[in-house]
Amino acid sequence: MDTTNLDYRRAVIVPQRGKAPFLVGARDLSSFFQGAIGKVAISGKELSRMRIEQHFSVMTGR
């Protein structure tokens, strides 16, 4: 499978299996995102820009 690595502040992030729980809006078990998270979509592969825009349209009604 051909994917593009995620780049965060010049650090390349390569997702891999591990023992960590699935977290949304947190980087560890003692921090959290202070805001609201509406909907989350999980994909097993990198999505094209068009597909992401389609998901956004369906999720937001726009």
N, C-alpha and C positions, 0 to 999 in steps of 0.2 A: 504494500500500500504506500503510495506516495503522498506525504503530507508536508506541510511547512511548519517548522518549529515556531513556537510562540516566543516573542521577544518582549521582555519586560525590563525596562531601564537598562538596556544593553546586555542583560543576562538572558541567554537562550534557555528556555524551559522545554524540556522534553518529557512529556507525560509518560509515566510508567506505573506498573502495578506496585502496590505497597500495602501496608497494614493500616494506613490512615483512614479515618471515616470520611465520607463524602460531606464536604462543608460548602455551604453557599453563603457568601458574605462574611466569611471568617478565615483567618489564615492559620489559626490554632484553636485549641479548646478554651483559651482564656481571652480571646479578642472577638469582637463582632462588629459588623457594619452598622453604623448608627444612621439608619434611614429605612427605606422601604424597598422590598424586592417583590415585584409583581408576579412574574411567571418565569420559570426556568425551563430551558430546553436542553436536552443532552443528546449528543450525536456521537456515533462511533467513528466518525471520520470528519475531515475538514470539509466544510460546506462552501459552495460557491457564493459569491456576492449576491447573485440573483436569488438563490435559495434562502439566504439570510433575510433579504428584503421581503420575500414572500412570507416567511415566518413572522417577521415584524408586522407586516400588514394584517395577517390573520390574528395575531395576539393583541394588537392595539385597535383594530377596526379602522385603520387608516390606509 
